[in-house]
Amino acid sequence: MQSMKLLAAGVAALALVAGAARADEVVTVYSADGLHDGTPNWYQTQFDAFTKATGITVQYVEGGSGGVVERVAKEQSNPQADVLVTLPPFIMKAASDGLLQAYTPAGADQIAPEQKDPNGTYEALVNNFTCFIYNGSLGDAPKSFDDLLNAKFKGKIQYSTPGQAGDGTAVMIEVIHAYGGKDQAFDYFKKLQENNVGPSASTGKLTALVNKGELYVANGDLQMNMAQMADNPNIHVFWPAGPDGKRSAFALPYYIGLVKGAPHADNGKKLIDFLLSKDAQSTVSSIALGVPVRMDVKPTDKAATALRDAMSGVEIWTPDWNAVLKDLQGDAARWHDATGS
């Protein structure tokens, strides 16, 4: 009887050890939406390849760009995420708030200096650009931001919330740029509110609404929307012109960083290395419909050509992200005041 008890205890102990080992074979990613869209999608393709190569299972949590950073912040005393992927300026906020730890991935020398944090806490993962989408079955795209004020769009426009969603924050930044100042931009947002459905924490969920015609126009980003087109055939990307008649957009990369206090930091480092590897980056355009960040990866596939063609005639500019982050809270509050949202 005693030997049976010892055997049972030994089996139980072995089970605990095995369970602990399995628990260590995971990595948790908190990510802004976009890279998990489409079938197949880039994230799942790479996660599956990573698990096959390493035996490490990827646990994936998705949210708005600001939402995933807020979640990491709330969990600071007991971190749950290992890797954070989000858009600017939220990745900069995560770094400035001490939510990330420095790590230099393999191949980081192939990423342009302006796409890396000087302190080493994050790097660009997939290059992307701001855009808008409309339901193509309804005719041509609106030509300008002012066109969106037309009464025919009442209750048919929605954009994600500035200060909460990365793409929504990009709308605010783009309108300020297009109208040449904040006073003019927030006056525009006040007028646009007549047609706006209301706030949205996430941009990705707006695509299906545009595709079905429940919305005519929404905001987005080029990579996500191009990836969604196969499942949402009515959506088309466009860039409305400002008062000067120019259509413009700015780079809005997905950035990746290692979470401070990550419970599986070594696994997080392995995943970051894997996603930034030449092999993984070589599939960014063909699967994700994004632009690779490695300078030694120059895609020529149909998707890469389609991305270039879509942006023909669109002026690319670069925000001062330090200034954006510094003013973000005040600008978001001003947007709320202007829209009553």
C-alpha positions as CSV (number, residue, x, y, z in Angstrom):
1,M,0.0,0.0,0.0
2,Q,2.8,2.3,0.9
3,S,4.6,1.6,-2.3
4,M,1.4,2.3,-4.2
5,K,1.1,5.7,-2.5
6,L,4.7,6.5,-3.3
7,L,4.1,5.5,-7.0
8,A,1.0,7.7,-7.1
9,A,2.9,10.6,-5.6
10,G,5.7,10.1,-8.1
11,V,3.3,10.1,-11.0
12,A,1.6,13.2,-9.7
13,A,5.0,14.9,-9.4
14,L,5.9,13.9,-12.9
15,A,2.6,15.3,-14.2
16,L,3.3,18.6,-12.4
17,V,6.8,18.8,-14.0
18,A,5.4,17.9,-17.4
19,G,2.7,20.6,-17.0
20,A,5.2,23.2,-16.0
21,A,7.3,22.3,-19.1
22,R,4.3,22.7,-21.3
23,A,3.4,26.0,-19.7
24,D,6.9,27.3,-20.5
25,E,6.5,26.4,-24.2
26,V,4.2,29.3,-24.9
27,V,4.6,33.0,-25.9
28,T,1.8,35.5,-25.6
29,V,1.4,38.3,-28.2
30,Y,-0.8,41.4,-27.6
31,S,-1.3,43.0,-31.0
32,A,-3.2,45.7,-32.8
33,D,-5.6,44.3,-35.4
34,G,-4.7,43.9,-39.1
35,L,-2.0,41.2,-39.5
36,H,-4.5,38.5,-38.5
37,D,-7.0,39.5,-41.3
38,G,-7.6,37.4,-44.4
39,T,-7.3,33.7,-45.3
40,P,-4.5,32.9,-45.2
41,N,-3.1,35.6,-43.0
42,W,0.5,36.5,-42.2
43,Y,0.3,36.2,-38.5
44,Q,-1.2,32.7,-38.4
45,T,1.1,31.5,-41.2
46,Q,4.2,32.7,-39.3
47,F,2.9,31.5,-35.9
48,D,2.3,28.0,-37.3
49,A,5.8,28.0,-38.8
50,F,7.3,29.3,-35.6
51,T,5.6,26.6,-33.5
52,K,6.7,23.9,-36.0
53,A,10.3,25.1,-35.8
54,T,10.5,25.7,-32.0
55,G,7.7,23.8,-30.3
56,I,6.6,27.0,-28.8
57,T,2.8,27.8,-29.0
58,V,1.7,31.3,-29.7
59,Q,-1.2,32.7,-27.7
60,Y,-2.7,35.7,-29.5
61,V,-4.7,38.5,-28.1
62,E,-6.0,41.3,-30.4
63,G,-7.4,44.7,-29.8
64,G,-7.2,48.4,-30.8
65,S,-3.7,50.0,-30.9
66,G,-4.3,51.9,-27.7
67,G,-6.2,49.2,-26.1
68,V,-3.4,46.6,-26.1
69,V,-1.0,49.1,-24.6
70,E,-3.6,49.9,-21.9
71,R,-3.9,46.2,-21.1
72,V,-0.1,45.9,-20.8
73,A,-0.1,48.9,-18.5
74,K,-2.8,47.5,-16.3
75,E,-0.9,44.2,-16.0
76,Q,2.4,45.8,-15.0
77,S,2.4,44.2,-11.5
78,N,1.7,40.8,-13.1
79,P,2.7,40.9,-16.8
80,Q,0.8,38.4,-19.0
81,A,2.1,39.5,-22.4
82,D,5.6,38.7,-23.8
83,V,5.4,40.6,-27.1
84,L,3.6,43.8,-28.0
85,V,2.7,44.9,-31.5
86,T,1.0,48.2,-32.1
87,L,1.0,51.3,-34.2
88,P,2.5,54.8,-33.5
89,P,2.3,56.8,-31.4
90,F,1.2,54.0,-29.0
91,I,4.4,52.1,-29.3
92,M,6.2,55.3,-28.4
93,K,3.9,55.7,-25.4
94,A,4.5,52.1,-24.3
95,A,8.3,52.8,-24.4
96,S,8.1,56.1,-22.6
97,D,5.9,54.6,-19.9
98,G,8.5,51.9,-19.2
99,L,6.3,49.0,-20.5
100,L,9.0,47.6,-22.8
101,Q,12.5,46.3,-22.3
102,A,15.5,46.7,-24.6
103,Y,16.2,43.9,-27.1
104,T,18.1,43.9,-30.3
105,P,16.7,41.3,-32.6
106,A,18.8,39.3,-35.1
107,G,18.8,41.1,-38.4
108,A,18.1,44.5,-36.8
109,D,20.9,45.9,-38.9
110,Q,18.7,45.5,-41.9
111,I,16.0,47.8,-40.5
112,A,16.4,51.5,-41.3
113,P,17.5,53.6,-38.2
114,E,14.4,55.8,-38.4
115,Q,12.3,52.6,-38.0
116,K,14.0,51.6,-34.7
117,D,13.8,53.1,-31.2
118,P,17.3,54.6,-30.4
119,N,17.0,53.0,-27.0
120,G,16.4,49.6,-28.5
121,T,12.9,48.9,-27.1
122,Y,11.0,48.4,-30.5
123,E,11.5,48.0,-34.2
124,A,9.2,48.3,-37.2
125,L,7.6,44.9,-38.1
126,V,5.5,45.6,-41.2
127,N,5.4,48.8,-43.1
128,N,1.9,50.3,-43.7
129,F,0.1,53.5,-44.7
130,T,-3.0,55.3,-43.7
131,C,-6.1,55.2,-46.0
132,F,-9.9,55.2,-46.1
133,I,-12.3,52.7,-47.6
134,Y,-15.6,53.0,-49.3
135,N,-18.3,50.7,-50.7
136,G,-17.4,50.5,-54.4
137,S,-20.9,49.2,-55.4
138,L,-22.2,52.7,-54.7
139,G,-20.1,54.5,-57.3
140,D,-16.9,56.5,-57.3
141,A,-15.0,57.4,-54.1
142,P,-15.5,60.8,-52.5
143,K,-12.9,63.2,-54.0
144,S,-12.1,65.2,-50.8
145,F,-12.6,65.5,-47.1
146,D,-15.2,68.2,-47.8
147,D,-17.2,65.7,-49.9
148,L,-17.7,63.6,-46.7
149,L,-19.8,66.5,-45.3
150,N,-22.5,65.9,-47.9
151,A,-25.9,65.0,-46.4
152,K,-26.0,61.8,-48.4
153,F,-23.4,60.4,-46.0
154,K,-25.5,61.1,-42.9
155,G,-25.3,58.0,-40.6
156,K,-23.1,56.3,-43.2
157,I,-19.6,57.3,-42.1
158,Q,-17.6,55.9,-39.1
159,Y,-14.0,56.1,-38.1
160,S,-12.2,54.7,-35.1
161,T,-11.6,56.8,-32.0
162,P,-8.6,59.1,-32.0
163,G,-6.5,58.5,-28.9
164,Q,-7.8,55.0,-28.6
165,A,-7.2,53.3,-31.9
166,G,-4.1,53.8,-33.9
167,D,-5.9,54.2,-37.2
168,G,-8.3,56.6,-35.6
169,T,-5.5,58.6,-34.2
170,A,-4.0,58.6,-37.8
171,V,-7.3,60.2,-39.1
172,M,-6.9,63.0,-36.6
173,I,-3.2,63.5,-37.6
174,E,-4.0,63.4,-41.3
175,V,-6.9,65.9,-41.1
176,I,-4.7,68.3,-39.1
177,H,-2.1,68.0,-41.9
178,A,-4.6,68.3,-44.7
179,Y,-6.3,71.4,-43.3
180,G,-3.0,73.0,-42.2
181,G,-3.7,73.4,-38.5
182,K,-5.6,72.1,-35.5
183,D,-8.2,74.9,-35.3
184,Q,-9.3,74.1,-38.9
185,A,-9.1,70.4,-38.3
186,F,-11.3,70.3,-35.2
187,D,-13.7,72.6,-36.9
188,Y,-13.9,70.1,-39.7
189,F,-14.5,67.2,-37.2
190,K,-17.3,69.1,-35.6
191,K,-19.0,69.4,-39.1
192,L,-18.3,65.8,-39.9
193,Q,-20.0,64.7,-36.8
194,E,-23.4,65.3,-38.5
195,N,-22.6,62.2,-40.7
196,N,-20.6,60.2,-38.2
197,V,-22.2,57.0,-36.7
198,G,-20.2,57.3,-33.5
199,P,-17.0,56.1,-31.8
200,S,-15.4,52.7,-32.5
201,A,-12.5,51.2,-30.4
202,S,-11.3,49.1,-33.3
203,T,-10.8,49.9,-37.0
204,G,-10.9,46.4,-38.4
205,K,-14.5,45.7,-37.5
206,L,-15.6,48.6,-39.7
207,T,-14.7,46.8,-42.9
208,A,-17.6,44.3,-42.9
209,L,-20.0,47.2,-42.3
210,V,-18.7,49.0,-45.4
211,N,-18.8,45.8,-47.4
212,K,-22.4,45.3,-46.5
213,G,-23.4,48.9,-47.2
214,E,-24.3,49.6,-43.6
215,L,-21.6,52.2,-43.9
216,Y,-20.5,54.0,-47.0
217,V,-17.1,55.2,-45.8
218,A,-14.7,54.3,-42.9
219,N,-11.1,54.7,-42.1
220,G,-8.5,52.0,-42.3
221,D,-4.9,51.2,-43.2
222,L,-3.6,50.0,-46.5
223,Q,-2.2,46.6,-45.3
224,M,-5.3,45.6,-43.4
225,N,-7.8,46.7,-46.0
226,M,-5.9,45.1,-48.9
227,A,-5.8,41.9,-46.9
228,Q,-9.5,42.1,-46.2
229,M,-10.6,42.5,-49.8
230,A,-10.8,38.8,-50.6
231,D,-13.5,38.4,-48.0
232,N,-15.0,41.8,-48.5
233,P,-15.2,42.4,-52.3
234,N,-17.1,45.6,-52.1
235,I,-14.5,47.6,-50.2
236,H,-12.1,49.9,-52.1
237,V,-9.3,52.1,-50.7
238,F,-9.0,55.8,-51.3
239,W,-7.4,59.0,-50.1
240,P,-9.5,62.1,-49.9
241,A,-7.9,65.4,-50.8
242,G,-7.5,68.3,-48.5
243,P,-8.5,71.9,-49.4
244,D,-5.3,72.2,-51.5
245,G,-6.5,69.4,-53.7
246,K,-3.6,67.1,-52.7
247,R,-4.1,63.5,-51.6
248,S,-1.7,62.4,-48.9
249,A,-0.9,59.6,-46.5
250,F,1.8,58.8,-44.0
251,A,3.6,55.7,-43.0
252,L,2.0,53.8,-40.1
253,P,4.1,50.8,-39.4
254,Y,3.3,48.0,-37.1
255,Y,6.0,48.1,-34.4
256,I,7.1,45.1,-32.2
257,G,8.7,45.2,-28.8
258,L,9.5,42.9,-25.9
259,V,7.3,43.5,-22.8
260,K,9.1,44.4,-19.6
261,G,8.7,41.6,-17.1
262,A,7.6,39.2,-19.8
263,P,6.8,35.8,-18.2
264,H,8.4,34.1,-21.2
265,A,10.9,36.6,-22.3
266,D,13.3,34.1,-24.1
267,N,10.4,32.8,-26.1
268,G,9.4,36.4,-26.9
269,K,12.8,37.1,-28.2
270,K,12.7,34.0,-30.4
271,L,9.4,35.1,-31.9
272,I,10.6,38.6,-32.6
273,D,13.7,37.2,-34.3
274,F,11.5,34.8,-36.3
275,L,9.1,37.5,-37.5
276,L,11.9,39.8,-38.5
277,S,13.9,37.1,-40.3
278,K,14.5,37.3,-44.0
279,D,12.2,34.3,-44.7
280,A,9.3,35.8,-42.7
281,Q,9.7,39.3,-44.2
282,S,9.8,37.8,-47.7
283,T,6.2,36.8,-47.3
284,V,4.9,40.2,-45.9
285,S,3.7,41.5,-49.3
286,S,2.4,38.2,-50.8
287,I,0.4,37.2,-47.6
288,A,-0.1,40.3,-45.5
289,L,-0.2,42.8,-48.4
290,G,2.1,45.0,-46.4
291,V,5.6,46.3,-47.0
292,P,8.6,44.4,-45.5
293,V,10.8,46.4,-43.2
294,R,14.1,44.7,-44.0
295,M,16.2,46.6,-46.5
296,D,17.5,43.4,-48.0
297,V,13.9,42.2,-48.9
298,K,12.6,43.8,-52.1
299,P,9.4,42.1,-53.2
300,T,8.3,42.0,-56.9
301,D,5.1,39.9,-56.5
302,K,1.6,40.9,-57.7
303,A,0.6,42.1,-54.2
304,A,3.6,44.4,-54.0
305,T,2.8,45.8,-57.4
306,A,-0.9,46.3,-56.4
307,L,0.2,48.2,-53.3
308,R,2.4,50.6,-55.4
309,D,-0.4,51.0,-57.9
310,A,-3.0,51.8,-55.2
311,M,-0.9,54.6,-53.9
312,S,-0.1,56.2,-57.2
313,G,-0.4,60.0,-57.0
314,V,-0.6,60.0,-53.2
315,E,1.9,62.3,-51.4
316,I,3.7,60.5,-48.6
317,W,4.7,62.6,-45.6
318,T,6.2,61.9,-42.1
319,P,4.7,63.1,-38.8
320,D,6.8,64.2,-35.9
321,W,5.9,61.3,-33.6
322,N,7.5,62.9,-30.6
323,A,5.3,66.0,-31.1
324,V,2.3,63.7,-31.7
325,L,2.8,61.8,-28.5
326,K,3.4,65.0,-26.5
327,D,0.2,66.5,-27.8
328,L,-1.9,63.3,-28.0
329,Q,-3.8,63.6,-24.8
330,G,-4.7,67.2,-25.4
331,D,-5.6,66.7,-29.0
332,A,-7.8,63.6,-28.2
333,A,-9.6,65.7,-25.6
334,R,-10.1,68.5,-28.1
335,W,-11.5,65.9,-30.6
336,H,-14.0,64.7,-27.9
337,D,-15.1,68.3,-27.2
338,A,-15.5,69.0,-31.0
339,T,-17.5,65.9,-31.7
340,G,-19.3,65.4,-28.4
341,S,-18.3,61.7,-28.5
